[in-house]
Amino acid sequence: MNNTVSSKARWRVLWLALILWLLGSTASVVAAGSESEFKSAYATAEAAEKEAGRLRNQWTVTEAALTKAKKAAEKNDFDSAIEFSMEAERLAKASIFQATSEKEAWKNLEIR
């Protein structure tokens, strides 16, 4: 019994050490990749905004979020820059959805 408890405790310590080591490794990778993550998030948001522009339905709040993302990146605050980029992407996709759904929705209106 004592040997079994000792073996279980040893495995728990090993697993805990492995998990902590992996978390530490991941944190340093995320910190190192922040600028590249920002560039990717910004490019995605910018592409969505261009699509909204093609549909003639760009929102000013989307442009503001992209501007905030750029300014945060210039200050090397890549976490905020990524968040603003993701917000801009969500807004651009919402404006795309609005443009495409309203393009067809008017046909379903009842004319009185």
Secondary structure, DSSP 8 states (H G I E B T S, - for coil): -HHHHHHHHHHHHHHHHHHHHHHHHHHHHHHHTHHHHHHHHHHHHHHHHHHHHHTT---HHHHHHHHHHHHHHHTT-HHHHHHHHHHHHHHHHHHHHHHHHHHHHGGGS---
